Every structure is written in C-alpha cells, then in structure tokens.
C-alpha cells in the first residue's frame, strides 16, 4: 500500500519530469538541474498533498475492527467520504466555506477509529474467554464439591476457588457491559453522521450565504459529538 509521498514520487508525470530534468542538464546547461529539481519537487508535493489521495490512504491503511463495531464505523466513515465528495464537486467558494466541517469530521472519524481499535481488543478477549472457559460449569462443580465436602480444610479450599471464579464472572460481565455501551454510543453517532450528510448537502445547495450562516452550527454539531465521546471515554475509565 503506497503512501501519498511514495505515490507522488512514482507518479508517471513526475517520473517523466525527473527524466527531462536530467536530460536537459546533460545536453543543455548544468544550471537547469537545480531549477528542474525544484519544479519536480513541487510536482511531487502537489500529488502527495492531494486530499482525495490522503483520505483514500487513511481508509486503506486501517486494520479491520471487530464485526460488531466495524458496521458502525463503516457508516461514520461513509459519512466522512460522502461529505468530502460532495464538497469536492462544489464551487470553490462553497468548498472553502464548508471546509471547517470537513476538518472537524476528519478528526472525529480518526478518534472513533482509535476507540474502536481499543474496544476490538476487548471484544476479542471476551469472545475467546467465553468460547474457551467453562466458568458456569466450574461454579456448579465447585458448589457440589462444597456441599459434599466433609473435610473443613477441603471445603475452605473449594470456597476460595469459588470466590476466584465469581470474581472472573464479575469481571467478564463488566467487560460485556462496557462493550454494549460502546456499541450503543457508536449507533447514536452513526445516526448523527447520517443526518449531518443530509444537512451539508442541503446547505451546499442553498448557496454561499446559507453556507456561511450554517457553518458554525454544523461545526458545533460535530464538536458536540467529540465532547460526548470524551465524556463517554472518561466514564468508561472510571468503571
């Protein structure tokens, strides 16, 4: 997977330009070499900084998430791309006016992905634990052993084992509850982003005056989602 910089270096036009620079320096004048290299570097940077190339690279470089989170993140990412594509086809003055919305949405999407990455590790742990452990059957077995134990020392050992098992069950339940809360948060955020796409397209169609008037509202709406995410993560850390 090529980075934007590598893509800029290997772009056919840029390679042709580099070849022409050296050819001109050899057959014409050596002073054309530094001048041509500067022009070539500008062409490379122009390609590497292309917004569509950068957003495409970010999307392709993201590792898969747990399925329960992937479907919500896909919706959020689609909203990001939809707004990007809509603004890319808009007149320049409209695009510049609405650019702060795109910037806030890009930052929010990146933060959501980071959260989903962390929760994917937790979800994988939950799935492995539930599929490989037999906590409930172990508890039932220990309860039977406690009931039938005649030796007080043996009974005490079984009771200590039961406490350990109950602690593991409680921790796994906390993990499951946290994952459920994250899923609910992502569902709400995905719906908000779907609504944002509609609003941006409507504002874009309404013209530059409406866009200028609505941009602060739209930016604030995305920032509110970021603040909600901050609050959610703080609450999750306290659990």
C-alpha positions in Angstrom: 0.0 0.0 0.0 1.7 3.2 -1.2 1.8 6.3 1.0 0.9 9.6 -0.6 4.6 10.6 -0.7 5.6 7.4 -2.5 2.7 7.8 -4.9 3.9 11.4 -5.6 7.4 10.1 -6.2 6.3 7.3 -8.6 3.6 9.3 -10.4 4.2 8.9 -14.2 4.3 12.6 -14.9 6.7 13.2 -12.1 9.0 10.4 -13.4 8.9 11.9 -16.9 9.7 15.3 -15.4 12.6 14.0 -13.5 14.0 12.3 -16.6 13.6 15.5 -18.6 15.4 17.5 -15.9 18.5 15.3 -16.1 18.4 15.1 -19.9 18.2 18.9 -20.1 21.1 19.3 -17.6 23.2 16.9 -19.7 22.6 18.3 -23.2 21.9 21.9 -22.5 23.2 23.6 -19.3 24.0 22.2 -15.9 22.2 25.1 -14.1 18.9 23.6 -15.3 19.4 20.7 -12.9 18.7 22.5 -9.6 15.9 24.6 -11.2 14.3 21.4 -12.6 14.7 19.5 -9.4 12.8 22.3 -7.5 10.0 22.1 -10.1 10.0 18.3 -9.8 9.8 18.5 -6.0 6.8 20.9 -6.3 5.0 18.4 -8.5 5.7 15.6 -6.0 4.4 17.6 -3.1 1.3 18.6 -5.1 0.5 15.0 -5.7 1.3 13.8 -2.2 -0.9 16.5 -0.6 -3.9 15.7 -2.8 -6.8 15.4 -0.3 -8.5 12.6 -2.1 -5.3 10.6 -2.1 -4.6 11.2 1.6 -8.1 10.2 2.7 -8.0 7.1 0.5 -4.7 6.1 2.0 -6.0 6.5 5.6 -9.0 4.3 4.8 -6.9 1.6 3.2 -4.4 1.6 6.0 -6.9 1.0 8.8 -6.9 -2.5 10.1 -10.3 -4.4 10.4 -12.3 -3.9 13.6 -14.5 -6.4 15.4 -17.6 -7.0 13.3 -19.9 -5.5 16.0 -18.0 -2.2 15.8 -17.0 -2.4 12.1 -20.5 -1.9 10.8 -21.0 1.3 12.8 -17.5 2.7 11.9 -18.2 2.0 8.2 -21.3 4.2 8.4 -19.3 7.0 10.1 -16.5 6.7 7.5 -19.1 6.7 4.6 -20.5 9.9 6.0 -17.0 11.4 6.0 -16.4 10.3 2.4 -19.8 11.5 1.3 -19.2 15.0 2.6 -15.7 15.0 1.2 -17.0 14.0 -2.3 -19.9 16.5 -2.1 -17.6 19.4 -1.2 -15.1 18.3 -3.9 -17.7 18.8 -6.6 -19.0 22.1 -5.1 -17.9 25.5 -6.3 -14.6 26.7 -4.8 -16.2 29.4 -2.6 -18.7 26.9 -1.2 -16.0 24.3 -0.6 -13.8 26.8 1.3 -16.7 27.9 3.4 -17.7 24.4 4.4 -14.1 23.1 4.8 -14.1 23.6 8.7 -16.9 21.0 8.8 -14.8 18.5 6.9 -11.8 19.1 9.2 -13.8 18.5 12.3 -15.4 15.4 10.8 -12.0 14.0 9.8 -10.7 14.4 13.4 -13.8 12.8 14.8 -13.6 9.9 12.5 -10.0 9.3 13.4 -10.9 9.4 17.1 -13.8 7.0 16.7 -11.5 4.5 14.9 -9.0 4.7 17.8 -11.8 3.9 20.2 -13.0 1.0 18.1 -9.5 -0.4 17.9 -9.2 -0.4 21.7 -12.6 -2.0 22.0 -11.8 -4.6 19.3 -9.0 -6.0 21.6 -11.5 -6.1 24.5 -14.2 -7.8 22.3 -11.7 -10.4 21.1 -10.7 -11.1 24.7 -14.4 -11.6 25.5 -15.1 -13.9 22.6 -12.0 -16.0 23.4 -12.8 -16.2 27.1 -16.4 -17.1 26.5 -15.6 -19.8 23.9 -12.7 -21.4 25.9 -13.8 -21.1 29.5 -16.4 -23.0 31.4 -17.0 -20.7 34.3 -20.6 -21.7 34.9 -20.0 -25.4 34.8 -16.9 -24.9 37.0 -19.1 -23.0 39.5 -21.7 -25.7 39.6 -18.9 -28.3 40.1 -17.4 -26.3 43.0 -20.8 -25.8 44.6 -21.4 -29.5 44.5 -18.0 -30.1 46.0 -18.6 -27.6 48.8 -21.9 -29.3 49.6 -20.4 -32.8 49.7 -17.1 -31.9 51.3 -16.7 -33.4 54.8 -13.2 -32.1 55.5 -13.3 -28.4 56.7 -9.9 -27.6 55.1 -11.0 -29.1 51.8 -14.3 -27.2 52.0 -12.4 -23.9 52.6 -10.2 -24.5 49.6 -13.3 -25.0 47.5 -14.9 -21.9 48.8 -11.7 -19.9 48.0 -11.9 -21.3 44.5 -15.5 -20.3 44.2 -14.6 -16.7 45.2 -12.0 -16.6 42.4 -14.5 -17.9 39.9 -17.1 -15.4 40.9 -14.6 -12.6 40.5 -13.8 -13.8 37.0 -17.5 -13.9 36.2 -18.0 -10.4 37.5 -15.1 -9.0 35.5 -16.3 -10.7 32.3 -19.8 -9.1 33.0 -18.2 -5.7 33.3 -16.4 -6.2 30.1 -19.6 -7.2 28.3 -21.5 -4.2 29.7 -18.7 -1.8 28.6 -18.8 -3.3 25.1 -22.6 -3.0 24.9 -22.3 0.7 25.9 -19.7 1.4 23.2 -21.9 -0.2 20.6 -24.8 1.9 21.7 -22.6 5.0 21.6 -21.5 4.1 18.0 -25.0 3.5 16.9 -26.1 7.0 18.1 -23.0 8.6 16.5 -23.6 6.8 13.2 -27.1 8.1 13.0 -25.9 11.7 13.8 -23.4 11.5 11.0 -26.0 10.3 8.5 -28.1 13.3 9.5 -25.0 15.6 9.0 -24.5 14.4 5.5 -28.1 15.5 4.6 -27.6 18.9 6.3 -24.3 19.6 4.5 -25.7 18.7 1.1 -28.8 20.8 1.8 -26.7 23.8 2.9 -24.4 23.4 -0.1 -27.4 23.5 -2.5 -28.7 26.6 -0.7 -25.8 28.8 -1.8 -22.8 30.6 -0.2 -24.8 32.9 2.1 -26.7 30.0 3.7 -23.4 28.0 3.9 -21.6 30.9 5.7 -24.6 31.2 8.1 -24.8 27.4 8.8 -21.1 26.5 9.1 -20.8 27.5 12.8 -23.8 25.4 13.6 -22.6 22.4 11.7 -19.1 22.7 13.2 -20.6 22.9 16.7 -22.7 19.8 16.0 -19.6 17.8 15.1 -17.7 19.2 18.1 -20.6 18.2 20.4 -20.2 14.6 19.2 -16.5 14.8 20.0 -17.3 16.1 23.5 -19.8 13.4 24.0 -17.1 10.9 23.0 -14.7 12.5 25.5 -17.3 12.2 28.3 -18.1 8.6 27.4 -14.5 7.6 27.5 -14.0 9.3 30.9 -16.9 7.5 32.3 -15.6 4.2 30.8 -12.3 4.7 32.5 -14.0 5.2 35.9 -15.8 1.9 35.7 
